[in-house]
């Protein structure tokens, strides 16, 4: 009985070690309006340990990510982006972080969004 439990334990530990992906891909929505926003969003994403690639599209507001699930998760990445002043689909930037953005990057202001159309 002990041998059976030992074998099952080893198999379970081995299986969970492969459960996380070193090159996980994800796409999340991030608010922004311009090229400066793009640079800031991508930089904030890369600063989250384990993010290998981050590309944000100004037109679609979609951030494409490749990251190591063993080192980070989507919540951590989104928090890093929110800390830089940009809202994500799950986490809203604080008013203080948003106010630190340059005037042309105030994506919550309809006039600024209209100016970037």
KOLMAR-833132 format. One record per residue: chain; x, y, z of N, C-alpha, C in turn. Coordinates in nm, 4 decimals. Layout:
unit,n.c1,n.c2,n.c3,ca.c1,ca.c2,ca.c3,c.c1,c.c2,c.c3
A,X,Y,Z,X,Y,Z,X,Y,Z
...
% end
This chain:
unit,n.c1,n.c2,n.c3,ca.c1,ca.c2,ca.c3,c.c1,c.c2,c.c3
A,0.0821,-0.1199,0.0000,0.0000,0.0000,0.0000,0.0861,0.1257,0.0000
A,0.1947,0.1222,0.0766,0.2826,0.2387,0.0819,0.3487,0.2620,-0.0533
A,0.3833,0.1544,-0.1235,0.4466,0.1683,-0.2542,0.3497,0.2314,-0.3539
A,0.2248,0.1930,-0.3460,0.1235,0.2480,-0.4361,0.1068,0.3979,-0.4097
A,0.1001,0.4372,-0.2830,0.0866,0.5783,-0.2490,0.2101,0.6571,-0.2920
A,0.3269,0.5981,-0.2755,0.4504,0.6639,-0.3167,0.4527,0.6846,-0.4677
A,0.4156,0.5837,-0.5421,0.4127,0.5938,-0.6883,0.3114,0.6993,-0.7328
A,0.1938,0.6972,-0.6726,0.0922,0.7973,-0.7076,0.1394,0.9381,-0.6720
A,0.2063,0.9527,-0.5590,0.2584,1.0830,-0.5181,0.3622,1.1349,-0.6158
A,0.4528,1.0494,-0.6597,0.5560,1.0892,-0.7556,0.4922,1.1273,-0.8893
A,0.3934,1.0497,-0.9324,0.3254,1.0800,-1.0585,0.2520,1.2141,-1.0500
A,0.1879,1.2416,-0.9368,0.1157,1.3682,-0.9200,0.2109,1.4856,-0.9224
A,0.3208,1.4758,-0.8518,0.4202,1.5841,-0.8490,0.4782,1.6050,-0.9885
A,0.5072,1.4986,-1.0589,0.5604,1.5095,-1.1949,0.4621,1.5739,-1.2900
A,0.3352,1.5399,-1.2765,0.2325,1.5952,-1.3652,0.2107,1.7439,-1.3394
A,0.2153,1.7867,-1.2142,0.1938,1.9279,-1.1846,0.3122,2.0128,-1.2275
A,0.4284,1.9546,-1.2349,0.5459,2.0289,-1.2809,0.5351,2.0697,-1.4254
A,0.4573,1.9970,-1.5041,0.4406,2.0280,-1.6452,0.3143,2.1106,-1.6721
A,0.2396,2.1407,-1.5697,0.1118,2.2086,-1.5878,0.1272,2.3553,-1.6266
A,0.2372,2.4179,-1.5930,0.2553,2.5582,-1.6237,0.3378,2.5745,-1.7500
A,0.3019,2.6723,-1.8289,0.3598,2.6928,-1.9597,0.4677,2.8003,-1.9556
A,0.5837,2.7707,-2.0126,0.6919,2.8691,-2.0169,0.6671,2.9742,-2.1243
A,0.5837,2.9442,-2.2204,0.5530,3.0374,-2.3280,0.4026,3.0523,-2.3450
A,0.3358,3.0888,-2.2365,0.1921,3.1096,-2.2423,0.1624,3.2347,-2.3243
A,0.0534,3.2308,-2.3979,0.0124,3.3451,-2.4787,-0.1218,3.3945,-2.4265
A,-0.1372,3.5256,-2.4275,-0.2634,3.5848,-2.3840,-0.2820,3.7183,-2.4550
A,-0.4063,3.7587,-2.4641,-0.4401,3.8903,-2.5178,-0.5352,3.9551,-2.4197
A,-0.5026,4.0784,-2.3795,-0.5884,4.1522,-2.2881,-0.6136,4.2915,-2.3449
A,-0.7242,4.3495,-2.3040,-0.7573,4.4844,-2.3479,-0.6981,4.5852,-2.2505
A,-0.6327,4.6878,-2.3072,-0.5717,4.7931,-2.2264,-0.6089,4.9270,-2.2897
A,-0.6565,5.0213,-2.2075,-0.6953,5.1523,-2.2590,-0.5742,5.2420,-2.2803
A,-0.5789,5.3172,-2.3910,-0.4748,5.4121,-2.4278,-0.5131,5.4750,-2.5604
A,-0.4367,5.5762,-2.6047,-0.4767,5.6462,-2.7265,-0.3644,5.6743,-2.8261
A,-0.2383,5.6593,-2.7880,-0.1336,5.7075,-2.8782,-0.0055,5.6237,-2.8689
A,0.0924,5.6644,-2.9458,0.2215,5.5958,-2.9472,0.2934,5.6025,-2.8134
A,0.2784,5.7127,-2.7421,0.3412,5.7213,-2.6090,0.2752,5.6236,-2.5131
A,0.1434,5.6066,-2.5265,0.0728,5.5068,-2.4452,0.1271,5.3679,-2.4781
A,0.1458,5.3407,-2.6070,0.1978,5.2114,-2.6514,0.3305,5.1804,-2.5828
A,0.4221,5.2768,-2.5852,0.5534,5.2566,-2.5216,0.5391,5.2299,-2.3729
A,0.4536,5.3072,-2.3056,0.4356,5.2942,-2.1611,0.3727,5.1595,-2.1252
A,0.2704,5.1185,-2.2003,0.2011,4.9921,-2.1738,0.2948,4.8744,-2.1949
A,0.3684,4.8756,-2.3048,0.4612,4.7656,-2.3334,0.5732,4.7603,-2.2301
A,0.6251,4.8768,-2.1904,0.7314,4.8808,-2.0894,0.6803,4.8283,-1.9543
A,0.5602,4.8701,-1.9152,0.5025,4.8240,-1.7880,0.4795,4.6735,-1.7907
A,0.4415,4.6206,-1.9062,0.4192,4.4764,-1.9195,0.5498,4.4000,-1.9039
A,0.6523,4.4451,-1.9722,0.7829,4.3784,-1.9692,0.8438,4.3834,-1.8290
A,0.8113,4.4880,-1.7527,0.8665,4.4996,-1.6169,0.8154,4.3913,-1.5235
A,0.7034,4.3295,-1.5571,0.6537,4.2170,-1.4769,0.7447,4.0976,-1.5064
A,0.8119,4.0479,-1.4047,0.9065,3.9378,-1.4219,0.8386,3.8195,-1.4899
A,0.9014,3.7690,-1.5954,0.8479,3.6541,-1.6659,0.7814,3.6873,-1.7984
A,0.7597,3.8169,-1.8268,0.7014,3.8560,-1.9549,0.8127,3.8605,-2.0590
A,0.7936,3.7855,-2.1651,0.8958,3.7757,-2.2690,0.8688,3.8708,-2.3852
A,0.7406,3.8951,-2.4143,0.7050,3.9806,-2.5261,0.5717,4.0479,-2.4971
A,0.5638,4.1768,-2.5303,0.4401,4.2515,-2.5138,0.4266,4.3476,-2.6309
A,0.3150,4.3389,-2.7021,0.2886,4.4281,-2.8142,0.1459,4.4789,-2.8030
A,0.1319,4.6123,-2.7933,-0.0002,4.6736,-2.7810,-0.0370,4.7406,-2.9117
A,-0.1595,4.7185,-2.9577,-0.2094,4.7780,-3.0812,-0.2933,4.9009,-3.0477
A,-0.2515,5.0170,-3.0995,-0.3197,5.1433,-3.0707,-0.4645,5.1409,-3.1171
A,-0.4919,5.0815,-3.2318,-0.6274,5.0828,-3.2890,-0.7239,4.9888,-3.2171
A,-0.6778,4.8693,-3.1835,-0.7677,4.7703,-3.1226,-0.7612,4.7681,-2.9706
A,-0.6597,4.8310,-2.9128,-0.6354,4.8336,-2.7679,-0.6047,4.6942,-2.7122
A,-0.5621,4.6034,-2.7986,-0.5300,4.4667,-2.7575,-0.3803,4.4546,-2.7298
A,-0.3471,4.4015,-2.6139,-0.2091,4.3751,-2.5754,-0.1844,4.2260,-2.5892
A,-0.0931,4.1903,-2.6786,-0.0561,4.0496,-2.6978,0.0668,4.0206,-2.6137
A,0.0592,3.9135,-2.5371,0.1655,3.8783,-2.4427,0.2162,3.7370,-2.4655
A,0.3445,3.7184,-2.4396,0.4038,3.5864,-2.4214,0.4755,3.5949,-2.2879
A,0.4417,3.5034,-2.1979,0.4981,3.5095,-2.0632,0.5150,3.3697,-2.0050
A,0.5961,3.3605,-1.9022,0.6250,3.2356,-1.8334,0.5297,3.2241,-1.7134
A,0.4390,3.1280,-1.7183,0.3411,3.1106,-1.6102,0.4052,3.0695,-1.4782
A,0.5272,3.0196,-1.4835,0.5963,2.9825,-1.3596,0.6470,3.1058,-1.2861
A,0.6607,3.2178,-1.3574,0.7168,3.3386,-1.2972,0.6143,3.4490,-1.2742
A,0.5048,3.4486,-1.3486,0.4059,3.5551,-1.3335,0.2688,3.5059,-1.3772
A,0.1692,3.5905,-1.3581,0.0329,3.5592,-1.4031,-0.0293,3.6868,-1.4598
A,-0.1450,3.6727,-1.5203,-0.2088,3.7873,-1.5856,-0.2467,3.8975,-1.4867
A,-0.2846,3.8628,-1.3653,-0.3167,3.9655,-1.2657,-0.1956,4.0517,-1.2336
A,-0.0798,3.9904,-1.2191,0.0427,4.0648,-1.1887,0.0782,4.1578,-1.3044
A,0.0660,4.1083,-1.4261,0.0958,4.1895,-1.5438,-0.0022,4.3072,-1.5524
A,-0.1308,4.2795,-1.5322,-0.2303,4.3860,-1.5385,-0.2106,4.4886,-1.4274
A,-0.1662,4.4458,-1.3110,-0.1405,4.5402,-1.2019,-0.0240,4.6313,-1.2378
A,0.0794,4.5770,-1.3009,0.1930,4.6578,-1.3450,0.1478,4.7642,-1.4452
A,0.0586,4.7255,-1.5357,0.0063,4.8198,-1.6349,-0.0790,4.9263,-1.5663
A,-0.1658,4.8853,-1.4751,-0.2505,4.9803,-1.4021,-0.1655,5.0770,-1.3202
A,-0.0562,5.0289,-1.2635,0.0338,5.1156,-1.1872,0.0972,5.2230,-1.2749
A,0.1059,5.1954,-1.4059,0.1625,5.2947,-1.4980,0.0563,5.3960,-1.5433
A,-0.0708,5.3737,-1.5057,-0.1762,5.4695,-1.5357,-0.2789,5.4234,-1.6365
A,-0.2692,5.3011,-1.6840,-0.3616,5.2520,-1.7869,-0.4553,5.1459,-1.7314
A,-0.5842,5.1587,-1.7653,-0.6845,5.0613,-1.7247,-0.6715,4.9353,-1.8098
A,-0.6907,4.8199,-1.7472,-0.6948,4.6930,-1.8199,-0.8352,4.6366,-1.8058
A,-0.8590,4.5227,-1.8678,-0.9932,4.4648,-1.8610,-1.0292,4.4193,-1.7203
A,-0.9314,4.3969,-1.6351,-0.9573,4.3486,-1.4988,-0.9250,4.4503,-1.3898
A,-0.8277,4.5388,-1.4147,-0.7799,4.6293,-1.3097,-0.7830,4.7731,-1.3605
A,-0.8436,4.8611,-1.2820,-0.8500,5.0026,-1.3153,-0.7351,5.0760,-1.2470
A,-0.6687,5.1623,-1.3236,-0.5602,5.2425,-1.2668,-0.6160,5.3363,-1.1608
A,-0.5356,5.3658,-1.0607,-0.5773,5.4623,-0.9596,-0.5866,5.6003,-1.0241
A,-0.6646,5.6879,-0.9647,-0.6756,5.8242,-1.0166,-0.5399,5.8933,-1.0147
A,-0.4617,5.8671,-0.9114,-0.3287,5.9275,-0.9001,-0.2380,5.8825,-1.0150
A,-0.2378,5.7529,-1.0451,-0.1550,5.7025,-1.1551,-0.2031,5.7593,-1.2880
A,-0.3342,5.7666,-1.3072,-0.3906,5.8223,-1.4305,-0.3524,5.9696,-1.4465
A,-0.3610,6.0455,-1.3396,-0.3296,6.1884,-1.3453,-0.1828,6.2144,-1.3785
A,-0.0960,6.1174,-1.3552,0.0458,6.1334,-1.3882,0.0743,6.1182,-1.5375
A,-0.0266,6.0747,-1.6149,-0.0084,6.0632,-1.7596,-0.0019,6.2027,-1.8223
A,0.0670,6.2118,-1.9354,0.0722,6.3379,-2.0090,-0.0674,6.3700,-2.0616
A,-0.0933,6.4962,-2.0899,-0.2245,6.5416,-2.1334,-0.2782,6.4682,-2.2548
A,-0.1897,6.4365,-2.3503,-0.2363,6.3706,-2.4734,-0.2680,6.2234,-2.4514
A,-0.2365,6.1709,-2.3353,-0.2589,6.0286,-2.3061,-0.3804,6.0044,-2.2163
A,-0.4578,6.1072,-2.1878,-0.5733,6.0958,-2.0973,-0.6897,6.0275,-2.1686
A,-0.6812,5.8968,-2.1802,-0.7774,5.8162,-2.2553,-0.9180,5.8173,-2.1965
A,-0.9358,5.8620,-2.0735,-1.0693,5.8697,-2.0126,-1.1434,5.9973,-2.0555
A,-1.0714,6.0922,-2.1147,-1.1281,6.2187,-2.1599,-1.1775,6.2031,-2.3039
A,-1.3097,6.2138,-2.3262,-1.3630,6.1950,-2.4619,-1.3006,6.2884,-2.5654
A,-1.2663,6.4112,-2.5251,-1.2055,6.5073,-2.6184,-1.0689,6.4577,-2.6640
A,-0.9899,6.4026,-2.5736,-0.8583,6.3491,-2.6097,-0.8747,6.2309,-2.7037
A,-0.9685,6.1434,-2.6740,-0.9932,6.0268,-2.7605,-1.0353,6.0736,-2.8989
A,-1.1239,6.1733,-2.9037,-1.1699,6.2266,-3.0319,-1.0539,6.2883,-3.1102
A,-0.9643,6.3584,-3.0421,-0.8480,6.4189,-3.1081,-0.7553,6.3161,-3.1707
A,-0.7578,6.1930,-3.1206,-0.6689,6.0879,-3.1715,-0.7348,6.0032,-3.2801
A,-0.8585,6.0347,-3.3161,-0.9290,5.9576,-3.4187,-0.8727,5.9843,-3.5563
% end
